Amino acid sequence: MSLEERVNDLESQLAFQDDTIQSLNDILVTQQRVVERLQLQMAALLRRQEEMAGQFESSEEEAPPPHY
């Protein structure tokens, strides 16, 4: 294999590697956005759960109605 062929092969491999790296980077960015959105949703759900738990706790502490 001549030097020119080897250089051409290396350039071709480099082009494919650059394309693969760019594709992987795009996927990683998309996944990061999904993770961030899921984290925000989880935080909102936790806040809602705490609010609802607070409502149920306060109703359990109330005294029974006078007719009991």
LOROGU-760289 format. One record per atom (N, C-alpha, C, O): chain; atom name; residue in three letters; z negated, x negated, y negated. Coordinates in pm, 1 decimal. Atoms other than C-alpha are relative to their C-alpha. Layout:
<sites>
<site kette="A" atom="CA" rest="ALA" zz="Z" xx="X" yy="Y"/>
...
</sites>
This chain:
<sites>
<site kette="A" atom="N" rest="MET" zz="0.0" xx="-85.2" yy="116.9"/>
<site kette="A" atom="CA" rest="MET" zz="0.0" xx="0.0" yy="0.0"/>
<site kette="A" atom="C" rest="MET" zz="0.0" xx="-90.1" yy="-123.7"/>
<site kette="A" atom="O" rest="MET" zz="-81.1" xx="-181.8" yy="-136.3"/>
<site kette="A" atom="N" rest="SER" zz="-10.8" xx="85.0" yy="118.1"/>
<site kette="A" atom="CA" rest="SER" zz="101.6" xx="-146.9" yy="-329.5"/>
<site kette="A" atom="C" rest="SER" zz="-108.2" xx="34.7" yy="-101.2"/>
<site kette="A" atom="O" rest="SER" zz="-173.9" xx="138.5" yy="-93.4"/>
<site kette="A" atom="N" rest="LEU" zz="100.6" xx="-18.3" yy="104.8"/>
<site kette="A" atom="CA" rest="LEU" zz="-122.4" xx="-183.1" yy="-628.5"/>
<site kette="A" atom="C" rest="LEU" zz="28.2" xx="125.6" yy="-82.3"/>
<site kette="A" atom="O" rest="LEU" zz="-63.5" xx="199.0" yy="-119.0"/>
<site kette="A" atom="N" rest="GLU" zz="-36.2" xx="-118.5" yy="79.3"/>
<site kette="A" atom="CA" rest="GLU" zz="69.0" xx="84.3" yy="-818.2"/>
<site kette="A" atom="C" rest="GLU" zz="-34.3" xx="129.1" yy="74.4"/>
<site kette="A" atom="O" rest="GLU" zz="-81.9" xx="224.8" yy="13.2"/>
<site kette="A" atom="N" rest="GLU" zz="33.9" xx="-117.8" yy="-80.9"/>
<site kette="A" atom="CA" rest="GLU" zz="24.3" xx="334.6" yy="-532.6"/>
<site kette="A" atom="C" rest="GLU" zz="-150.3" xx="22.9" yy="2.2"/>
<site kette="A" atom="O" rest="GLU" zz="-197.7" xx="136.0" yy="-9.0"/>
<site kette="A" atom="N" rest="ARG" zz="146.7" xx="-10.4" yy="-2.1"/>
<site kette="A" atom="CA" rest="ARG" zz="-346.7" xx="258.8" yy="-513.7"/>
<site kette="A" atom="C" rest="ARG" zz="-52.1" xx="53.4" yy="-132.8"/>
<site kette="A" atom="O" rest="ARG" zz="-141.6" xx="137.8" yy="-135.1"/>
<site kette="A" atom="N" rest="VAL" zz="41.1" xx="-46.4" yy="132.6"/>
<site kette="A" atom="CA" rest="VAL" zz="-384.6" xx="310.1" yy="-888.6"/>
<site kette="A" atom="C" rest="VAL" zz="34.1" xx="148.5" yy="-15.5"/>
<site kette="A" atom="O" rest="VAL" zz="-46.0" xx="225.6" yy="-68.4"/>
<site kette="A" atom="N" rest="ASN" zz="-39.0" xx="-141.2" yy="7.4"/>
<site kette="A" atom="CA" rest="ASN" zz="-193.3" xx="639.4" yy="-865.7"/>
<site kette="A" atom="C" rest="ASN" zz="-93.9" xx="88.0" yy="82.6"/>
<site kette="A" atom="O" rest="ASN" zz="-132.9" xx="196.2" yy="38.9"/>
<site kette="A" atom="N" rest="ASP" zz="93.8" xx="-74.4" yy="-83.7"/>
<site kette="A" atom="CA" rest="ASP" zz="-416.7" xx="754.7" yy="-580.4"/>
<site kette="A" atom="C" rest="ASP" zz="-135.7" xx="13.1" yy="-69.1"/>
<site kette="A" atom="O" rest="ASP" zz="-195.6" xx="120.7" yy="-69.4"/>
<site kette="A" atom="N" rest="LEU" zz="128.4" xx="-3.8" yy="69.5"/>
<site kette="A" atom="CA" rest="LEU" zz="-728.4" xx="663.2" yy="-776.9"/>
<site kette="A" atom="C" rest="LEU" zz="4.1" xx="94.2" yy="-120.2"/>
<site kette="A" atom="O" rest="LEU" zz="-91.6" xx="167.5" yy="-145.4"/>
<site kette="A" atom="N" rest="GLU" zz="-13.5" xx="-90.2" yy="114.8"/>
<site kette="A" atom="CA" rest="GLU" zz="-601.0" xx="845.6" yy="-1085.1"/>
<site kette="A" atom="C" rest="GLU" zz="3.4" xx="145.3" yy="45.7"/>
<site kette="A" atom="O" rest="GLU" zz="-53.2" xx="233.0" yy="-19.6"/>
<site kette="A" atom="N" rest="SER" zz="-5.8" xx="-135.8" yy="-54.9"/>
<site kette="A" atom="CA" rest="SER" zz="-526.4" xx="1151.2" yy="-874.1"/>
<site kette="A" atom="C" rest="SER" zz="-139.5" xx="46.3" yy="43.1"/>
<site kette="A" atom="O" rest="SER" zz="-181.0" xx="158.2" yy="13.0"/>
<site kette="A" atom="N" rest="GLN" zz="136.4" xx="-33.6" yy="-41.0"/>
<site kette="A" atom="CA" rest="GLN" zz="-873.4" xx="1143.6" yy="-719.4"/>
<site kette="A" atom="C" rest="GLN" zz="-89.5" xx="25.4" yy="-119.7"/>
<site kette="A" atom="O" rest="GLN" zz="-171.0" xx="117.6" yy="-118.3"/>
<site kette="A" atom="N" rest="LEU" zz="80.1" xx="-16.5" yy="120.9"/>
<site kette="A" atom="CA" rest="LEU" zz="-1028.2" xx="1104.7" yy="-1063.2"/>
<site kette="A" atom="C" rest="LEU" zz="29.2" xx="134.1" yy="-66.4"/>
<site kette="A" atom="O" rest="LEU" zz="-62.4" xx="201.1" yy="-114.3"/>
<site kette="A" atom="N" rest="ALA" zz="-37.0" xx="-128.7" yy="59.5"/>
<site kette="A" atom="CA" rest="ALA" zz="-835.9" xx="1406.6" yy="-1192.0"/>
<site kette="A" atom="C" rest="ALA" zz="-63.4" xx="114.5" yy="77.7"/>
<site kette="A" atom="O" rest="ALA" zz="-115.5" xx="208.3" yy="17.4"/>
<site kette="A" atom="N" rest="PHE" zz="62.4" xx="-103.4" yy="-81.8"/>
<site kette="A" atom="CA" rest="PHE" zz="-958.3" xx="1618.3" yy="-898.9"/>
<site kette="A" atom="C" rest="PHE" zz="-151.9" xx="1.2" yy="-19.0"/>
<site kette="A" atom="O" rest="PHE" zz="-212.4" xx="108.1" yy="-25.1"/>
<site kette="A" atom="N" rest="GLN" zz="144.2" xx="6.9" yy="21.7"/>
<site kette="A" atom="CA" rest="GLN" zz="-1315.4" xx="1496.1" yy="-948.9"/>
<site kette="A" atom="C" rest="GLN" zz="-38.3" xx="57.6" yy="-135.9"/>
<site kette="A" atom="O" rest="GLN" zz="-138.4" xx="128.4" yy="-147.1"/>
<site kette="A" atom="N" rest="ASP" zz="26.8" xx="-56.3" yy="132.8"/>
<site kette="A" atom="CA" rest="ASP" zz="-1302.6" xx="1580.7" yy="-1319.8"/>
<site kette="A" atom="C" rest="ASP" zz="8.7" xx="152.5" yy="4.1"/>
<site kette="A" atom="O" rest="ASP" zz="-75.2" xx="221.5" yy="-53.8"/>
<site kette="A" atom="N" rest="ASP" zz="-15.2" xx="-144.8" yy="-12.2"/>
<site kette="A" atom="CA" rest="ASP" zz="-1177.3" xx="1929.8" yy="-1235.1"/>
<site kette="A" atom="C" rest="ASP" zz="-117.9" xx="61.4" yy="75.3"/>
<site kette="A" atom="O" rest="ASP" zz="-170.1" xx="165.7" yy="35.9"/>
<site kette="A" atom="N" rest="THR" zz="113.2" xx="-49.4" yy="-78.1"/>
<site kette="A" atom="CA" rest="THR" zz="-1449.5" xx="1976.0" yy="-974.3"/>
<site kette="A" atom="C" rest="THR" zz="-128.6" xx="-2.7" yy="-81.1"/>
<site kette="A" atom="O" rest="THR" zz="-206.4" xx="92.6" yy="-77.4"/>
<site kette="A" atom="N" rest="ILE" zz="119.4" xx="11.4" yy="83.8"/>
<site kette="A" atom="CA" rest="ILE" zz="-1719.8" xx="1855.8" yy="-1210.9"/>
<site kette="A" atom="C" rest="ILE" zz="0.0" xx="108.5" yy="-106.7"/>
<site kette="A" atom="O" rest="ILE" zz="-104.2" xx="169.0" yy="-132.2"/>
<site kette="A" atom="N" rest="GLN" zz="-8.6" xx="-104.4" yy="102.3"/>
<site kette="A" atom="CA" rest="GLN" zz="-1598.6" xx="2094.5" yy="-1482.1"/>
<site kette="A" atom="C" rest="GLN" zz="-26.9" xx="137.2" yy="61.2"/>
<site kette="A" atom="O" rest="GLN" zz="-96.9" xx="219.1" yy="1.7"/>
<site kette="A" atom="N" rest="SER" zz="23.6" xx="-127.6" yy="-68.5"/>
<site kette="A" atom="CA" rest="SER" zz="-1594.2" xx="2384.5" yy="-1234.9"/>
<site kette="A" atom="C" rest="SER" zz="-147.9" xx="17.0" yy="32.8"/>
<site kette="A" atom="O" rest="SER" zz="-205.1" xx="123.8" yy="11.2"/>
<site kette="A" atom="N" rest="LEU" zz="142.5" xx="-6.0" yy="-32.7"/>
<site kette="A" atom="CA" rest="LEU" zz="-1945.3" xx="2303.0" yy="-1117.9"/>
<site kette="A" atom="C" rest="LEU" zz="-84.4" xx="20.5" yy="-125.3"/>
<site kette="A" atom="O" rest="LEU" zz="-183.1" xx="94.1" yy="-122.4"/>
<site kette="A" atom="N" rest="ASN" zz="72.5" xx="-16.8" yy="125.6"/>
<site kette="A" atom="CA" rest="ASN" zz="-2064.5" xx="2276.3" yy="-1477.3"/>
<site kette="A" atom="C" rest="ASN" zz="10.4" xx="143.9" yy="-49.6"/>
<site kette="A" atom="O" rest="ASN" zz="-88.3" xx="200.7" yy="-96.2"/>
<site kette="A" atom="N" rest="ASP" zz="-17.9" xx="-139.0" yy="41.9"/>
<site kette="A" atom="CA" rest="ASP" zz="-1917.7" xx="2618.0" yy="-1559.2"/>
<site kette="A" atom="C" rest="ASP" zz="-88.1" xx="94.0" yy="82.6"/>
<site kette="A" atom="O" rest="ASP" zz="-150.8" xx="185.6" yy="29.3"/>
<site kette="A" atom="N" rest="ILE" zz="83.1" xx="-82.3" yy="-87.9"/>
<site kette="A" atom="CA" rest="ILE" zz="-2092.3" xx="2770.2" yy="-1259.0"/>
<site kette="A" atom="C" rest="ILE" zz="-147.4" xx="-18.4" yy="-34.4"/>
<site kette="A" atom="O" rest="ILE" zz="-223.1" xx="78.7" yy="-37.0"/>
<site kette="A" atom="N" rest="LEU" zz="138.8" xx="27.5" yy="34.7"/>
<site kette="A" atom="CA" rest="LEU" zz="-2419.1" xx="2602.2" yy="-1354.1"/>
<site kette="A" atom="C" rest="LEU" zz="-40.3" xx="70.3" yy="-129.2"/>
<site kette="A" atom="O" rest="LEU" zz="-150.2" xx="124.9" yy="-138.3"/>
<site kette="A" atom="N" rest="VAL" zz="28.4" xx="-68.3" yy="126.9"/>
<site kette="A" atom="CA" rest="VAL" zz="-2400.3" xx="2739.9" yy="-1709.2"/>
<site kette="A" atom="C" rest="VAL" zz="-15.7" xx="149.6" yy="23.6"/>
<site kette="A" atom="O" rest="VAL" zz="-106.8" xx="212.0" yy="-31.0"/>
<site kette="A" atom="N" rest="THR" zz="8.2" xx="-143.1" yy="-31.6"/>
<site kette="A" atom="CA" rest="THR" zz="-2336.0" xx="3090.1" yy="-1573.2"/>
<site kette="A" atom="C" rest="THR" zz="-130.6" xx="32.5" yy="71.3"/>
<site kette="A" atom="O" rest="THR" zz="-196.7" xx="131.1" yy="38.5"/>
<site kette="A" atom="N" rest="GLN" zz="123.9" xx="-23.0" yy="-73.1"/>
<site kette="A" atom="CA" rest="GLN" zz="-2627.5" xx="3064.0" yy="-1332.1"/>
<site kette="A" atom="C" rest="GLN" zz="-121.4" xx="-14.3" yy="-90.5"/>
<site kette="A" atom="O" rest="GLN" zz="-218.3" xx="60.2" yy="-75.4"/>
<site kette="A" atom="N" rest="GLN" zz="111.1" xx="17.8" yy="92.1"/>
<site kette="A" atom="CA" rest="GLN" zz="-2857.0" xx="2939.0" yy="-1606.8"/>
<site kette="A" atom="C" rest="GLN" zz="-17.2" xx="123.3" yy="-87.8"/>
<site kette="A" atom="O" rest="GLN" zz="-129.8" xx="165.0" yy="-115.1"/>
<site kette="A" atom="N" rest="ARG" zz="6.8" xx="-122.8" yy="79.6"/>
<site kette="A" atom="CA" rest="ARG" zz="-2771.2" xx="3243.1" yy="-1818.1"/>
<site kette="A" atom="C" rest="ARG" zz="-61.2" xx="113.1" yy="81.3"/>
<site kette="A" atom="O" rest="ARG" zz="-142.7" xx="189.8" yy="30.1"/>
<site kette="A" atom="N" rest="VAL" zz="55.4" xx="-103.5" yy="-87.1"/>
<site kette="A" atom="CA" rest="VAL" zz="-2848.6" xx="3470.1" yy="-1523.0"/>
<site kette="A" atom="C" rest="VAL" zz="-149.6" xx="-21.6" yy="18.6"/>
<site kette="A" atom="O" rest="VAL" zz="-227.3" xx="73.7" yy="12.1"/>
<site kette="A" atom="N" rest="VAL" zz="142.1" xx="31.4" yy="-18.9"/>
<site kette="A" atom="CA" rest="VAL" zz="-3180.8" xx="3294.5" yy="-1462.7"/>
<site kette="A" atom="C" rest="VAL" zz="-79.6" xx="35.1" yy="-125.8"/>
<site kette="A" atom="O" rest="VAL" zz="-187.7" xx="93.3" yy="-116.7"/>
<site kette="A" atom="N" rest="GLU" zz="69.9" xx="-31.5" yy="124.5"/>
<site kette="A" atom="CA" rest="GLU" zz="-3277.5" xx="3326.2" yy="-1829.1"/>
<site kette="A" atom="C" rest="GLU" zz="-13.1" xx="150.8" yy="-18.6"/>
<site kette="A" atom="O" rest="GLU" zz="-118.3" xx="199.1" yy="-60.4"/>
<site kette="A" atom="N" rest="ARG" zz="5.9" xx="-145.3" yy="11.8"/>
<site kette="A" atom="CA" rest="ARG" zz="-3190.3" xx="3697.0" yy="-1828.8"/>
<site kette="A" atom="C" rest="ARG" zz="-102.7" xx="57.7" yy="97.9"/>
<site kette="A" atom="O" rest="ARG" zz="-178.1" xx="148.4" yy="62.6"/>
<site kette="A" atom="N" rest="LEU" zz="97.4" xx="-46.9" yy="-98.6"/>
<site kette="A" atom="CA" rest="LEU" zz="-3393.5" xx="3749.7" yy="-1510.7"/>
<site kette="A" atom="C" rest="LEU" zz="-143.0" xx="-33.2" yy="-42.1"/>
<site kette="A" atom="O" rest="LEU" zz="-234.2" xx="46.1" yy="-18.6"/>
<site kette="A" atom="N" rest="GLN" zz="133.3" xx="35.3" yy="49.1"/>
<site kette="A" atom="CA" rest="GLN" zz="-3690.0" xx="3566.5" yy="-1663.2"/>
<site kette="A" atom="C" rest="GLN" zz="-45.3" xx="96.7" yy="-109.0"/>
<site kette="A" atom="O" rest="GLN" zz="-161.4" xx="137.6" yy="-111.4"/>
<site kette="A" atom="N" rest="LEU" zz="34.0" xx="-96.6" yy="104.7"/>
<site kette="A" atom="CA" rest="LEU" zz="-3679.0" xx="3796.1" yy="-1966.1"/>
<site kette="A" atom="C" rest="LEU" zz="-32.8" xx="136.7" yy="59.9"/>
<site kette="A" atom="O" rest="LEU" zz="-127.3" xx="202.8" yy="17.0"/>
<site kette="A" atom="N" rest="GLN" zz="26.5" xx="-127.3" yy="-65.8"/>
<site kette="A" atom="CA" rest="GLN" zz="-3660.5" xx="4101.6" yy="-1741.8"/>
<site kette="A" atom="C" rest="GLN" zz="-134.4" xx="-2.5" yy="72.4"/>
<site kette="A" atom="O" rest="GLN" zz="-209.0" xx="95.4" yy="69.5"/>
<site kette="A" atom="N" rest="MET" zz="127.2" xx="12.3" yy="-71.6"/>
<site kette="A" atom="CA" rest="MET" zz="-3952.1" xx="3975.5" yy="-1533.4"/>
<site kette="A" atom="C" rest="MET" zz="-117.1" xx="6.3" yy="-97.4"/>
<site kette="A" atom="O" rest="MET" zz="-217.5" xx="71.9" yy="-69.9"/>
<site kette="A" atom="N" rest="ALA" zz="106.2" xx="-2.7" yy="100.6"/>
<site kette="A" atom="CA" rest="ALA" zz="-4162.9" xx="3916.9" yy="-1844.2"/>
<site kette="A" atom="C" rest="ALA" zz="-20.1" xx="141.9" yy="-51.8"/>
<site kette="A" atom="O" rest="ALA" zz="-133.7" xx="185.3" yy="-70.8"/>
<site kette="A" atom="N" rest="ALA" zz="10.8" xx="-138.1" yy="47.0"/>
<site kette="A" atom="CA" rest="ALA" zz="-4084.5" xx="4269.8" yy="-1966.1"/>
<site kette="A" atom="C" rest="ALA" zz="-66.3" xx="87.8" yy="105.5"/>
<site kette="A" atom="O" rest="ALA" zz="-149.1" xx="172.7" yy="72.5"/>
<site kette="A" atom="N" rest="LEU" zz="63.5" xx="-77.2" yy="-108.0"/>
<site kette="A" atom="CA" rest="LEU" zz="-4179.1" xx="4415.2" yy="-1627.6"/>
<site kette="A" atom="C" rest="LEU" zz="-148.7" xx="-30.8" yy="11.6"/>
<site kette="A" atom="O" rest="LEU" zz="-229.5" xx="59.3" yy="34.3"/>
<site kette="A" atom="N" rest="LEU" zz="142.1" xx="35.9" yy="-6.8"/>
<site kette="A" atom="CA" rest="LEU" zz="-4506.0" xx="4221.7" yy="-1624.6"/>
<site kette="A" atom="C" rest="LEU" zz="-78.0" xx="63.6" yy="-114.0"/>
<site kette="A" atom="O" rest="LEU" zz="-189.0" xx="112.7" yy="-93.5"/>
<site kette="A" atom="N" rest="ARG" zz="66.4" xx="-65.4" yy="113.1"/>
<site kette="A" atom="CA" rest="ARG" zz="-4592.6" xx="4350.4" yy="-1972.5"/>
<site kette="A" atom="C" rest="ARG" zz="-16.0" xx="149.1" yy="25.9"/>
<site kette="A" atom="O" rest="ARG" zz="-121.1" xx="207.2" yy="-0.9"/>
<site kette="A" atom="N" rest="ARG" zz="6.7" xx="-144.1" yy="-29.2"/>
<site kette="A" atom="CA" rest="ARG" zz="-4510.6" xx="4704.2" yy="-1865.5"/>
<site kette="A" atom="C" rest="ARG" zz="-104.9" xx="30.4" yy="106.0"/>
<site kette="A" atom="O" rest="ARG" zz="-178.4" xx="128.5" yy="94.8"/>
<site kette="A" atom="N" rest="GLN" zz="100.1" xx="-19.1" yy="-105.4"/>
<site kette="A" atom="CA" rest="GLN" zz="-4722.7" xx="4670.1" yy="-1551.4"/>
<site kette="A" atom="C" rest="GLN" zz="-140.4" xx="-12.2" yy="-57.0"/>
<site kette="A" atom="O" rest="GLN" zz="-228.5" xx="66.5" yy="-22.2"/>
<site kette="A" atom="N" rest="GLU" zz="131.6" xx="17.6" yy="59.9"/>
<site kette="A" atom="CA" rest="GLU" zz="-5016.6" xx="4542.0" yy="-1756.0"/>
<site kette="A" atom="C" rest="GLU" zz="-36.5" xx="119.6" yy="-86.7"/>
<site kette="A" atom="O" rest="GLU" zz="-151.6" xx="163.1" yy="-87.3"/>
<site kette="A" atom="N" rest="GLU" zz="25.9" xx="-117.7" yy="81.3"/>
<site kette="A" atom="CA" rest="GLU" zz="-4980.9" xx="4832.9" yy="-1997.5"/>
<site kette="A" atom="C" rest="GLU" zz="-37.1" xx="119.8" yy="86.6"/>
<site kette="A" atom="O" rest="GLU" zz="-131.0" xx="193.1" yy="55.7"/>
<site kette="A" atom="N" rest="MET" zz="27.3" xx="-112.9" yy="-89.5"/>
<site kette="A" atom="CA" rest="MET" zz="-4971.1" xx="5084.6" yy="-1713.5"/>
<site kette="A" atom="C" rest="MET" zz="-132.8" xx="-18.2" yy="71.5"/>
<site kette="A" atom="O" rest="MET" zz="-206.5" xx="78.5" yy="90.6"/>
<site kette="A" atom="N" rest="ALA" zz="128.5" xx="25.2" yy="-64.9"/>
<site kette="A" atom="CA" rest="ALA" zz="-5264.0" xx="4919.1" yy="-1537.6"/>
<site kette="A" atom="C" rest="ALA" zz="-113.5" xx="29.1" yy="-97.2"/>
<site kette="A" atom="O" rest="ALA" zz="-217.2" xx="81.9" yy="-57.1"/>
<site kette="A" atom="N" rest="GLY" zz="100.3" xx="-28.5" yy="101.5"/>
<site kette="A" atom="CA" rest="GLY" zz="-5459.6" xx="4943.1" yy="-1863.2"/>
<site kette="A" atom="C" rest="GLY" zz="-19.1" xx="149.4" yy="-17.4"/>
<site kette="A" atom="O" rest="GLY" zz="-132.0" xx="193.2" yy="-39.3"/>
<site kette="A" atom="N" rest="GLN" zz="10.9" xx="-144.7" yy="11.8"/>
<site kette="A" atom="CA" rest="GLN" zz="-5386.2" xx="5316.3" yy="-1883.9"/>
<site kette="A" atom="C" rest="GLN" zz="-77.2" xx="59.0" yy="117.4"/>
<site kette="A" atom="O" rest="GLN" zz="-160.9" xx="147.2" yy="98.4"/>
<site kette="A" atom="N" rest="PHE" zz="68.6" xx="-52.7" yy="-116.9"/>
<site kette="A" atom="CA" rest="PHE" zz="-5505.0" xx="5380.8" yy="-1530.3"/>
<site kette="A" atom="C" rest="PHE" zz="-146.3" xx="-42.2" yy="2.2"/>
<site kette="A" atom="O" rest="PHE" zz="-232.4" xx="36.1" yy="42.2"/>
<site kette="A" atom="N" rest="GLU" zz="139.0" xx="45.5" yy="2.9"/>
<site kette="A" atom="CA" rest="GLU" zz="-5819.0" xx="5173.4" yy="-1572.5"/>
<site kette="A" atom="C" rest="GLU" zz="-82.7" xx="80.6" yy="-99.1"/>
<site kette="A" atom="O" rest="GLU" zz="-196.8" xx="115.9" yy="-69.3"/>
<site kette="A" atom="N" rest="SER" zz="75.0" xx="-74.5" yy="100.5"/>
<site kette="A" atom="CA" rest="SER" zz="-5922.2" xx="5358.0" yy="-1887.9"/>
<site kette="A" atom="C" rest="SER" zz="-25.6" xx="142.0" yy="46.2"/>
<site kette="A" atom="O" rest="SER" zz="-130.0" xx="198.3" yy="13.3"/>
<site kette="A" atom="N" rest="SER" zz="21.7" xx="-137.1" yy="-46.5"/>
<site kette="A" atom="CA" rest="SER" zz="-5876.7" xx="5698.2" yy="-1719.0"/>
<site kette="A" atom="C" rest="SER" zz="-104.0" xx="3.7" yy="111.3"/>
<site kette="A" atom="O" rest="SER" zz="-172.7" xx="104.8" yy="125.9"/>
<site kette="A" atom="N" rest="GLU" zz="100.1" xx="3.1" yy="-106.3"/>
<site kette="A" atom="CA" rest="GLU" zz="-6095.0" xx="5594.1" yy="-1423.3"/>
<site kette="A" atom="C" rest="GLU" zz="-140.9" xx="-15.6" yy="-56.2"/>
<site kette="A" atom="O" rest="GLU" zz="-237.4" xx="28.9" yy="5.9"/>
<site kette="A" atom="N" rest="GLU" zz="131.4" xx="23.8" yy="59.2"/>
<site kette="A" atom="CA" rest="GLU" zz="-6379.9" xx="5493.3" yy="-1652.9"/>
<site kette="A" atom="C" rest="GLU" zz="-53.5" xx="122.5" yy="-72.6"/>
<site kette="A" atom="O" rest="GLU" zz="-172.1" xx="126.7" yy="-105.4"/>
<site kette="A" atom="N" rest="GLU" zz="44.9" xx="-118.8" yy="69.6"/>
<site kette="A" atom="CA" rest="GLU" zz="-6395.2" xx="5833.1" yy="-1821.0"/>
<site kette="A" atom="C" rest="GLU" zz="-96.4" xx="79.6" yy="87.0"/>
<site kette="A" atom="O" rest="GLU" zz="-84.8" xx="82.2" yy="209.6"/>
<site kette="A" atom="N" rest="ALA" zz="96.9" xx="-83.4" yy="-70.7"/>
<site kette="A" atom="CA" rest="ALA" zz="-6683.3" xx="6060.5" yy="-1729.2"/>
<site kette="A" atom="C" rest="ALA" zz="67.8" xx="126.3" yy="51.2"/>
<site kette="A" atom="O" rest="ALA" zz="163.9" xx="173.5" yy="-9.6"/>
<site kette="A" atom="N" rest="PRO" zz="-61.5" xx="-122.7" yy="-50.7"/>
<site kette="A" atom="CA" rest="PRO" zz="-6602.2" xx="6364.8" yy="-1516.9"/>
<site kette="A" atom="C" rest="PRO" zz="-23.2" xx="116.1" yy="-98.4"/>
<site kette="A" atom="O" rest="PRO" zz="-116.6" xx="112.8" yy="-178.6"/>
<site kette="A" atom="N" rest="PRO" zz="17.1" xx="-114.5" yy="88.9"/>
<site kette="A" atom="CA" rest="PRO" zz="-6559.1" xx="6694.4" yy="-1697.0"/>
<site kette="A" atom="C" rest="PRO" zz="-137.6" xx="63.9" yy="19.6"/>
<site kette="A" atom="O" rest="PRO" zz="-196.9" xx="48.8" yy="126.4"/>
<site kette="A" atom="N" rest="PRO" zz="135.2" xx="-55.4" yy="-8.3"/>
<site kette="A" atom="CA" rest="PRO" zz="-6883.5" xx="6884.2" yy="-1768.7"/>
<site kette="A" atom="C" rest="PRO" zz="-20.2" xx="103.8" yy="110.9"/>
<site kette="A" atom="O" rest="PRO" zz="-134.0" xx="123.6" yy="153.4"/>
<site kette="A" atom="N" rest="HIS" zz="18.7" xx="-103.2" yy="-101.6"/>
<site kette="A" atom="CA" rest="HIS" zz="-6820.9" xx="7156.3" yy="-1508.9"/>
<site kette="A" atom="C" rest="HIS" zz="-21.2" xx="-55.7" yy="139.8"/>
<site kette="A" atom="O" rest="HIS" zz="-37.8" xx="22.0" yy="233.8"/>
<site kette="A" atom="N" rest="TYR" zz="25.3" xx="57.8" yy="-132.8"/>
<site kette="A" atom="CA" rest="TYR" zz="-6867.5" xx="6909.8" yy="-1219.0"/>
<site kette="A" atom="C" rest="TYR" zz="-143.8" xx="-28.3" yy="17.5"/>
<site kette="A" atom="O" rest="TYR" zz="-184.8" xx="-77.2" yy="122.8"/>
</sites>
